[in-house]
Amino acid sequence: MGIALPAAAELPKPVTDSDYGTLDDAEVQLGQFLFYDRILSGNRNIACSTCHHPRFGTSDAVSLGIGEGGVGLGPDRRLDPENPPEERIPRNATGLWNLGASEFTVMFHDGRIEADPSRASGIRTPLEDDMTMGFDNVLAAQTMFPVLSQDEMAGHYGENDVSKLARQGRITGEGGAWDALADRVAAIPQYRDLFEAAYPEIAAGREIAFTDLSNAIAAFISFEWRSDDSAFDAHLRGEVPLDGAALRGMELFYGEIGCATCHSGKFQTDHAFHAMAVPQIGPGKKARFESHFRDEGRLRVSGRLEDAYRFRTPSLRNVTLTAPYGHDGAYRDLRAFLLEHAGGRVIEYDASQAILPEFPGAEDWEVTTDSAETTALSAAYEGPGIALSEPALDDLVTFLESLTGKTAVPGRLGVPDSVPSGLPVDR
């Protein structure tokens, strides 16, 4: 017996320009340079693009990446023998697709940065009331937190001015870590010209602020990785209807399997948090003084026990480009992830699904080999708990392929030939 095609009301409305903000060309161009410029890392050796590169679907194609203390790009990135990191980055690098759309008001896997009108800045972040004013939106704020992490971009304590300030807790305000980075950029004549072209008040004499850097990068991300020209978009706009396996997969997605319960809306996300029993690999998310290997997700932000192991529903746009999958990239194969995601079978996890750069001494499997931890993960599962057949998997994957945008891979501006600092550009 076939599955009835969902009624039109059950499908999202087509994406339109009104779903995005307006952008200034000069600001976008400035943001492109900053995104690919290593000057924003403490040791001038890592750019935003190092972990969010278009070659790898705006991610890095590994389960858990290596930031500071690594060399190379994507799956070829390895430890720097002269200055290795303390541990892997604890979470998978997220894709950047459509983050400029106005509905994206929650950032990171645990939502630790989110819009909050009750805050003076309009944004809730780990800095709480010390948050700097002047960020245009949550995306702008999100872009500038990795520069504070010693494992991501800041560098180890004592290595440079940014890492020293970040470790001392001197982040915002005059003379803080963010100021130090803004001063670096402002000292480069080409950047000063670009900032003056993008921001009239800077051309009129205002000093370059750290928030200007973040706002420009957010503008670039919003422009470069807007993705609404997929086959699914053409279907929603009544241009070219889906058929065959893609249509059957859409029927399953919006019908019998119920994927759209959480992956709802125009970008296939409800922006909420759910426990889906993704196996925990790697160092886990913890403070320096903690010794466990768990990642309890939203609980670390909200403090509510019911939020244990809940993570933000990711958008599925260009999902076939963004492997590995899960908050820790536990699955390299989309079919395997769908099968486990629907069934919640964390205890049956196959460790060969992980893509982990060689890291001598890393304790990657502490949780997966602990029956108490895997039982807790399984108990928290909030998914459908169903077994998908091979034909259903085939159709679902084909539908998800229809979410890939035509301009997603080449991008709009692409990778610049060079950046104003003169530092190497990730290619």
C-alpha positions as a Python dict, from the first residue, in 0.01 Angstrom:
ca = {
    (1, 'M'): (0, 0, 0),
    (2, 'G'): (156, 332, -105),
    (3, 'I'): (206, 635, 113),
    (4, 'A'): (-19, 926, 26),
    (5, 'L'): (159, 1239, -93),
    (6, 'P'): (155, 1496, 187),
    (7, 'A'): (-87, 1779, 143),
    (8, 'A'): (66, 2108, 26),
    (9, 'A'): (18, 2257, 373),
    (10, 'E'): (247, 1991, 519),
    (11, 'L'): (536, 2096, 300),
    (12, 'P'): (729, 2414, 377),
    (13, 'K'): (673, 2731, 183),
    (14, 'P'): (938, 2813, -78),
    (15, 'V'): (1240, 3012, 37),
    (16, 'T'): (1233, 3374, -79),
    (17, 'D'): (1453, 3683, -46),
    (18, 'S'): (1238, 3791, 247),
    (19, 'D'): (1387, 3506, 451),
    (20, 'Y'): (1725, 3679, 443),
    (21, 'G'): (1851, 4023, 536),
    (22, 'T'): (1996, 4277, 298),
    (23, 'L'): (2372, 4275, 244),
    (24, 'D'): (2629, 4534, 144),
    (25, 'D'): (2878, 4430, -124),
    (26, 'A'): (3173, 4605, 39),
    (27, 'E'): (3101, 4440, 375),
    (28, 'V'): (3070, 4099, 210),
    (29, 'Q'): (3404, 4140, 30),
    (30, 'L'): (3572, 4245, 355),
    (31, 'G'): (3423, 3944, 530),
    (32, 'Q'): (3553, 3712, 261),
    (33, 'F'): (3910, 3823, 327),
    (34, 'L'): (3871, 3796, 705),
    (35, 'F'): (3716, 3449, 679),
    (36, 'Y'): (4019, 3314, 492),
    (37, 'D'): (4284, 3518, 678),
    (38, 'R'): (4490, 3345, 947),
    (39, 'I'): (4552, 3676, 1121),
    (40, 'L'): (4251, 3610, 1346),
    (41, 'S'): (4421, 3317, 1520),
    (42, 'G'): (4656, 3370, 1808),
    (43, 'N'): (4958, 3222, 1631),
    (44, 'R'): (4850, 3343, 1284),
    (45, 'N'): (4828, 2984, 1159),
    (46, 'I'): (4453, 2909, 1144),
    (47, 'A'): (4163, 3082, 968),
    (48, 'C'): (3789, 3032, 995),
    (49, 'S'): (3825, 2844, 667),
    (50, 'T'): (4060, 2586, 821),
    (51, 'C'): (3766, 2410, 985),
    (52, 'H'): (3489, 2543, 759),
    (53, 'H'): (3616, 2503, 406),
    (54, 'P'): (3402, 2488, 90),
    (55, 'R'): (3601, 2185, -28),
    (56, 'F'): (3441, 1992, 258),
    (57, 'G'): (3088, 2128, 257),
    (58, 'T'): (3187, 2425, 479),
    (59, 'S'): (3314, 2179, 741),
    (60, 'D'): (3638, 1976, 759),
    (61, 'A'): (3535, 1620, 660),
    (62, 'V'): (3653, 1462, 987),
    (63, 'S'): (3460, 1357, 1295),
    (64, 'L'): (3655, 1570, 1540),
    (65, 'G'): (3903, 1820, 1407),
    (66, 'I'): (4242, 1952, 1505),
    (67, 'G'): (4265, 2326, 1548),
    (68, 'E'): (4567, 2485, 1711),
    (69, 'G'): (4860, 2245, 1695),
    (70, 'G'): (4766, 2103, 1357),
    (71, 'V'): (4891, 2141, 1001),
    (72, 'G'): (4715, 2064, 675),
    (73, 'L'): (4352, 2079, 572),
    (74, 'G'): (4052, 1847, 599),
    (75, 'P'): (4123, 1474, 631),
    (76, 'D'): (4492, 1545, 565),
    (77, 'R'): (4526, 1763, 874),
    (78, 'R'): (4769, 1616, 1127),
    (79, 'L'): (4946, 1704, 1450),
    (80, 'D'): (5226, 1957, 1438),
    (81, 'P'): (5521, 1763, 1585),
    (82, 'E'): (5674, 2088, 1711),
    (83, 'N'): (5365, 2210, 1896),
    (84, 'P'): (5093, 1941, 1924),
    (85, 'P'): (4747, 2016, 2073),
    (86, 'E'): (4630, 1889, 2409),
    (87, 'E'): (4325, 1715, 2262),
    (88, 'R'): (4092, 1698, 1966),
    (89, 'I'): (3820, 1959, 1916),
    (90, 'P'): (3532, 1798, 2113),
    (91, 'R'): (3256, 1855, 1859),
    (92, 'N'): (3211, 1823, 1485),
    (93, 'A'): (3256, 2139, 1277),
    (94, 'T'): (2910, 2243, 1163),
    (95, 'G'): (2814, 2346, 811),
    (96, 'L'): (2746, 2714, 741),
    (97, 'W'): (2455, 2682, 498),
    (98, 'N'): (2181, 2947, 520),
    (99, 'L'): (2294, 3081, 858),
    (100, 'G'): (2215, 3427, 727),
    (101, 'A'): (1844, 3344, 713),
    (102, 'S'): (1651, 3535, 977),
    (103, 'E'): (1508, 3220, 1137),
    (104, 'F'): (1854, 3105, 1250),
    (105, 'T'): (1867, 3255, 1599),
    (106, 'V'): (2035, 2964, 1781),
    (107, 'M'): (2399, 2870, 1720),
    (108, 'F'): (2631, 2583, 1805),
    (109, 'H'): (2531, 2224, 1880),
    (110, 'D'): (2419, 2317, 2232),
    (111, 'G'): (2269, 2658, 2153),
    (112, 'R'): (2503, 2843, 2385),
    (113, 'I'): (2467, 3149, 2164),
    (114, 'E'): (2109, 3250, 2091),
    (115, 'A'): (1892, 3555, 2044),
    (116, 'D'): (1756, 3685, 2374),
    (117, 'P'): (1565, 4016, 2373),
    (118, 'S'): (1594, 4036, 2752),
    (119, 'R'): (1972, 4092, 2725),
    (120, 'A'): (2110, 4438, 2661),
    (121, 'S'): (2304, 4301, 2365),
    (122, 'G'): (2003, 4103, 2242),
    (123, 'I'): (2217, 3790, 2250),
    (124, 'R'): (2272, 3525, 2516),
    (125, 'T'): (2630, 3396, 2524),
    (126, 'P'): (2869, 3237, 2774),
    (127, 'L'): (2996, 3591, 2850),
    (128, 'E'): (2656, 3674, 3001),
    (129, 'D'): (2637, 4046, 3095),
    (130, 'D'): (2996, 4109, 2985),
    (131, 'M'): (2894, 4055, 2623),
    (132, 'T'): (3015, 4331, 2393),
    (133, 'M'): (2753, 4547, 2225),
    (134, 'G'): (2752, 4597, 1850),
    (135, 'F'): (2711, 4251, 1698),
    (136, 'D'): (2456, 4271, 1417),
    (137, 'N'): (2306, 3928, 1489),
    (138, 'V'): (2371, 3591, 1652),
    (139, 'L'): (2571, 3473, 1351),
    (140, 'A'): (2812, 3763, 1396),
    (141, 'A'): (2851, 3675, 1764),
    (142, 'Q'): (2899, 3307, 1687),
    (143, 'T'): (3183, 3368, 1444),
    (144, 'M'): (3401, 3528, 1705),
    (145, 'F'): (3396, 3277, 1989),
    (146, 'P'): (3633, 3022, 1830),
    (147, 'V'): (3912, 3282, 1843),
    (148, 'L'): (3898, 3256, 2224),
    (149, 'S'): (3943, 2879, 2242),
    (150, 'Q'): (4299, 2761, 2298),
    (151, 'D'): (4228, 2437, 2110),
    (152, 'E'): (4056, 2605, 1817),
    (153, 'M'): (4226, 2935, 1729),
    (154, 'A'): (4375, 3118, 2028),
    (155, 'G'): (4673, 2892, 2092),
    (156, 'H'): (4819, 2753, 2409),
    (157, 'Y'): (4868, 2975, 2711),
    (158, 'G'): (5174, 3197, 2686),
    (159, 'E'): (5223, 3152, 2312),
    (160, 'N'): (5083, 3486, 2201),
    (161, 'D'): (4899, 3795, 2318),
    (162, 'V'): (4554, 3660, 2237),
    (163, 'S'): (4598, 3329, 2420),
    (164, 'K'): (4736, 3506, 2727),
    (165, 'L'): (4444, 3749, 2742),
    (166, 'A'): (4185, 3475, 2680),
    (167, 'R'): (4329, 3254, 2957),
    (168, 'Q'): (4326, 3550, 3195),
    (169, 'G'): (3959, 3609, 3118),
    (170, 'R'): (4031, 3943, 2956),
    (171, 'I'): (3799, 3911, 2659),
    (172, 'T'): (3587, 4222, 2621),
    (173, 'G'): (3662, 4582, 2699),
    (174, 'E'): (3970, 4789, 2631),
    (175, 'G'): (4286, 4584, 2606),
    (176, 'G'): (4105, 4249, 2590),
    (177, 'A'): (4159, 3961, 2349),
    (178, 'W'): (3902, 4089, 2101),
    (179, 'D'): (4068, 4432, 2102),
    (180, 'A'): (4405, 4271, 2036),
    (181, 'L'): (4272, 4104, 1723),
    (182, 'A'): (4100, 4421, 1602),
    (183, 'D'): (4429, 4610, 1647),
    (184, 'R'): (4613, 4349, 1440),
    (185, 'V'): (4373, 4391, 1152),
    (186, 'A'): (4357, 4771, 1179),
    (187, 'A'): (4736, 4792, 1146),
    (188, 'I'): (4719, 4661, 787),
    (189, 'P'): (4661, 4946, 538),
    (190, 'Q'): (4459, 4737, 291),
    (191, 'Y'): (4222, 4632, 567),
    (192, 'R'): (4179, 4992, 679),
    (193, 'D'): (4075, 5083, 325),
    (194, 'L'): (3830, 4792, 313),
    (195, 'F'): (3675, 4885, 648),
    (196, 'E'): (3636, 5246, 540),
    (197, 'A'): (3464, 5131, 221),
    (198, 'A'): (3226, 4906, 417),
    (199, 'Y'): (3147, 5130, 714),
    (200, 'P'): (3098, 5507, 662),
    (201, 'E'): (3147, 5578, 1033),
    (202, 'I'): (3496, 5427, 1015),
    (203, 'A'): (3569, 5638, 708),
    (204, 'A'): (3456, 5933, 920),
    (205, 'G'): (3712, 5856, 1189),
    (206, 'R'): (3577, 5586, 1420),
    (207, 'E'): (3829, 5322, 1521),
    (208, 'I'): (3786, 4967, 1391),
    (209, 'A'): (3612, 4759, 1658),
    (210, 'F'): (3615, 4385, 1702),
    (211, 'T'): (3243, 4374, 1629),
    (212, 'D'): (3315, 4519, 1285),
    (213, 'L'): (3525, 4213, 1205),
    (214, 'S'): (3255, 3974, 1319),
    (215, 'N'): (2977, 4159, 1140),
    (216, 'A'): (3174, 4149, 814),
    (217, 'I'): (3241, 3775, 844),
    (218, 'A'): (2873, 3713, 916),
    (219, 'A'): (2779, 3913, 607),
    (220, 'F'): (3014, 3702, 395),
    (221, 'I'): (2877, 3374, 532),
    (222, 'S'): (2523, 3498, 471),
    (223, 'F'): (2603, 3577, 108),
    (224, 'E'): (2842, 3296, 17),
    (225, 'W'): (2646, 3006, 161),
    (226, 'R'): (2289, 3099, 99),
    (227, 'S'): (2157, 2780, -58),
    (228, 'D'): (1803, 2773, -194),
    (229, 'D'): (1847, 2650, -550),
    (230, 'S'): (1816, 2275, -500),
    (231, 'A'): (1585, 2032, -678),
    (232, 'F'): (1365, 2041, -368),
    (233, 'D'): (1340, 2419, -396),
    (234, 'A'): (1239, 2382, -761),
    (235, 'H'): (970, 2136, -647),
    (236, 'L'): (836, 2377, -383),
    (237, 'R'): (827, 2660, -636),
    (238, 'G'): (631, 2449, -881),
    (239, 'E'): (909, 2462, -1141),
    (240, 'V'): (1029, 2101, -1174),
    (241, 'P'): (851, 1843, -955),
    (242, 'L'): (1044, 1567, -782),
    (243, 'D'): (974, 1218, -908),
    (244, 'G'): (1086, 859, -860),
    (245, 'A'): (1295, 778, -554),
    (246, 'A'): (1328, 1145, -455),
    (247, 'L'): (949, 1183, -447),
    (248, 'R'): (906, 859, -252),
    (249, 'G'): (1173, 975, -8),
    (250, 'M'): (996, 1307, 38),
    (251, 'E'): (672, 1122, 111),
    (252, 'L'): (845, 917, 377),
    (253, 'F'): (1020, 1223, 521),
    (254, 'Y'): (701, 1427, 552),
    (255, 'G'): (476, 1132, 612),
    (256, 'E'): (516, 784, 758),
    (257, 'I'): (863, 815, 914),
    (258, 'G'): (797, 1160, 1056),
    (259, 'C'): (1140, 1316, 996),
    (260, 'A'): (973, 1655, 956),
    (261, 'T'): (855, 1646, 1317),
    (262, 'C'): (1197, 1788, 1405),
    (263, 'H'): (1342, 1865, 1062),
    (264, 'S'): (1062, 2107, 987),
    (265, 'G'): (1033, 2438, 809),
    (266, 'K'): (1207, 2576, 503),
    (267, 'F'): (1550, 2459, 611),
    (268, 'Q'): (1449, 2127, 769),
    (269, 'T'): (1511, 2227, 1130),
    (270, 'D'): (1293, 2325, 1423),
    (271, 'H'): (1598, 2492, 1587),
    (272, 'A'): (1515, 2295, 1903),
    (273, 'F'): (1707, 2031, 2100),
    (274, 'H'): (1650, 1657, 2097),
    (275, 'A'): (1827, 1351, 2235),
    (276, 'M'): (1891, 1114, 1946),
    (277, 'A'): (2139, 872, 2107),
    (278, 'V'): (2436, 965, 1890),
    (279, 'P'): (2731, 765, 2029),
    (280, 'Q'): (2979, 979, 2219),
    (281, 'I'): (3336, 965, 2086),
    (282, 'G'): (3641, 1175, 2158),
    (283, 'P'): (3723, 1391, 2461),
    (284, 'G'): (3368, 1502, 2535),
    (285, 'K'): (3263, 1856, 2622),
    (286, 'K'): (3396, 1950, 2961),
    (287, 'A'): (3583, 2209, 3162),
    (288, 'R'): (3958, 2174, 3204),
    (289, 'F'): (3920, 2052, 3562),
    (290, 'E'): (3671, 1775, 3469),
    (291, 'S'): (3792, 1424, 3391),
    (292, 'H'): (3487, 1261, 3226),
    (293, 'F'): (3441, 1205, 2850),
    (294, 'R'): (3068, 1278, 2821),
    (295, 'D'): (2900, 1546, 2616),
    (296, 'E'): (2569, 1626, 2780),
    (297, 'G'): (2469, 1878, 2516),
    (298, 'R'): (2204, 2134, 2603),
    (299, 'L'): (2224, 2045, 2971),
    (300, 'R'): (2555, 2231, 2999),
    (301, 'V'): (2378, 2548, 2883),
    (302, 'S'): (2035, 2522, 3044),
    (303, 'G'): (2120, 2337, 3364),
    (304, 'R'): (1800, 2134, 3325),
    (305, 'L'): (1841, 1761, 3373),
    (306, 'E'): (1580, 1689, 3107),
    (307, 'D'): (1815, 1848, 2853),
    (308, 'A'): (2083, 1582, 2900),
    (309, 'Y'): (2218, 1457, 2564),
    (310, 'R'): (1997, 1693, 2368),
    (311, 'F'): (2152, 1870, 2071),
    (312, 'R'): (2020, 2125, 1824),
    (313, 'T'): (1839, 1989, 1520),
    (314, 'P'): (2069, 2061, 1226),
    (315, 'S'): (1940, 2195, 898),
    (316, 'L'): (1952, 1930, 627),
    (317, 'R'): (2033, 2163, 339),
    (318, 'N'): (2337, 2020, 154),
    (319, 'V'): (2351, 1737, 407),
    (320, 'T'): (2512, 1500, 157),
    (321, 'L'): (2812, 1736, 144),
    (322, 'T'): (2869, 1760, 518),
    (323, 'A'): (2975, 1414, 638),
    (324, 'P'): (3056, 1295, 904),
    (325, 'Y'): (2726, 1321, 1092),
    (326, 'G'): (2622, 1381, 1451),
    (327, 'H'): (2739, 1637, 1708),
    (328, 'D'): (3071, 1450, 1724),
    (329, 'G'): (3077, 1327, 1366),
    (330, 'A'): (3035, 966, 1479),
    (331, 'Y'): (2908, 848, 1137),
    (332, 'R'): (3088, 885, 806),
    (333, 'D'): (2810, 715, 611),
    (334, 'L'): (2471, 884, 573),
    (335, 'R'): (2281, 557, 531),
    (336, 'A'): (2431, 415, 849),
    (337, 'F'): (2349, 735, 1034),
    (338, 'L'): (1988, 734, 917),
    (339, 'L'): (1949, 373, 1024),
    (340, 'E'): (2083, 438, 1374),
    (341, 'H'): (1919, 780, 1400),
    (342, 'A'): (1575, 631, 1340),
    (343, 'G'): (1633, 332, 1566),
    (344, 'G'): (1842, 483, 1847),
    (345, 'R'): (2073, 182, 1863),
    (346, 'V'): (2373, 348, 2027),
    (347, 'I'): (2493, 21, 2184),
    (348, 'E'): (2550, -126, 1836),
    (349, 'Y'): (2786, 153, 1726),
    (350, 'D'): (3057, 56, 1477),
    (351, 'A'): (3372, 252, 1564),
    (352, 'S'): (3498, 226, 1207),
    (353, 'Q'): (3234, 486, 1115),
    (354, 'A'): (3445, 760, 1278),
    (355, 'I'): (3699, 963, 1082),
    (356, 'L'): (3962, 1063, 1336),
    (357, 'P'): (4303, 1206, 1246),
    (358, 'E'): (4586, 1014, 1411),
    (359, 'F'): (4636, 1144, 1764),
    (360, 'P'): (4871, 937, 1982),
    (361, 'G'): (4741, 904, 2336),
    (362, 'A'): (4389, 1023, 2254),
    (363, 'E'): (4118, 855, 2461),
    (364, 'D'): (3846, 837, 2198),
    (365, 'W'): (3636, 540, 2310),
    (366, 'E'): (3588, 588, 2685),
    (367, 'V'): (3212, 639, 2661),
    (368, 'T'): (3144, 380, 2391),
    (369, 'T'): (3302, 110, 2607),
    (370, 'D'): (3125, 214, 2928),
    (371, 'S'): (2793, 28, 2962),
    (372, 'A'): (2656, 279, 3213),
    (373, 'E'): (2719, 568, 2974),
    (374, 'T'): (2576, 395, 2669),
    (375, 'T'): (2270, 293, 2870),
    (376, 'A'): (2216, 655, 2975),
    (377, 'L'): (2244, 769, 2614),
    (378, 'S'): (1995, 508, 2499),
    (379, 'A'): (1752, 591, 2779),
    (380, 'A'): (1745, 956, 2676),
    (381, 'Y'): (1656, 876, 2313),
    (382, 'E'): (1360, 1077, 2181),
    (383, 'G'): (1346, 956, 1822),
    (384, 'P'): (1087, 743, 1643),
    (385, 'G'): (1249, 410, 1732),
    (386, 'I'): (1175, 243, 1402),
    (387, 'A'): (1366, 4, 1177),
    (388, 'L'): (1413, 140, 826),
    (389, 'S'): (1402, -100, 534),
    (390, 'E'): (1667, -90, 262),
    (391, 'P'): (1421, 51, 6),
    (392, 'A'): (1317, 322, 251),
    (393, 'L'): (1682, 410, 315),
    (394, 'D'): (1744, 430, -58),
    (395, 'D'): (1453, 666, -108),
    (396, 'L'): (1537, 883, 192),
    (397, 'V'): (1897, 926, 76),
    (398, 'T'): (1778, 1019, -272),
    (399, 'F'): (1544, 1280, -125),
    (400, 'L'): (1824, 1421, 89),
    (401, 'E'): (2037, 1447, -224),
    (402, 'S'): (1764, 1667, -369),
    (403, 'L'): (1841, 1921, -94),
    (404, 'T'): (2183, 1999, -245),
    (405, 'G'): (2196, 2345, -399),
    (406, 'K'): (2341, 2412, -744),
    (407, 'T'): (2576, 2685, -618),
    (408, 'A'): (2662, 2503, -296),
    (409, 'V'): (2992, 2353, -411),
    (410, 'P'): (3140, 2635, -621),
    (411, 'G'): (3007, 2909, -394),
    (412, 'R'): (2953, 3267, -509),
    (413, 'L'): (3283, 3444, -440),
    (414, 'G'): (3498, 3139, -379),
    (415, 'V'): (3840, 3128, -216),
    (416, 'P'): (4042, 3451, -261),
    (417, 'D'): (4382, 3434, -429),
    (418, 'S'): (4538, 3617, -136),
    (419, 'V'): (4444, 3806, 181),
    (420, 'P'): (4559, 4149, 305),
    (421, 'S'): (4783, 4006, 578),
    (422, 'G'): (4988, 3818, 320),
    (423, 'L'): (4951, 3495, 520),
    (424, 'P'): (4885, 3165, 335),
    (425, 'V'): (4527, 3090, 227),
    (426, 'D'): (4364, 2749, 284),
    (427, 'R'): (4293, 2580, -49),
}
